[in-house]
């Protein structure tokens, strides 16, 4: 669905829907990385401004060191 279609169906403010869409775009970009160290500074800064926690950033960027330690 487009933002306009969602707005028409739900009457949720378009401004809010656009912000949610941008957050999803950022999450998708972060998932393209294999490690948090590979994320460029601008994307990292944007994600922090959008409210991503350090844990979320590491998880989305493929940093699964905690999961690997749990398996040992």
Residue, then its C-alpha position, 0 to 999 in steps of 0.5 A: x500500500x502507498x502512504x495515501x492508501x493507508x491514510x485513506x483506510x486508517x485516517x492516520x496522519x500522513x506525516x506520521x506514516x511518512x516517518x514510519x516509512x523512513x524508519x522502515x527504509x533505514x532498517x532495510x538499509x541496515x540489514x544490507x550490512x554484515x557488521x555494525x562496523x561496516x555501517x557508514x557514519x551518516x546512516x548510523x547517525x540517521x538511525x540514532x536520530x530516528x530512535x534506533x537503540x544500539x541493540x537494534x542497530x547491531x541486530x539489523x546490521x548482522x552483528x550476532x556476537x551475542x547469539x554466537x556466545x550463547x551457542x558456545 
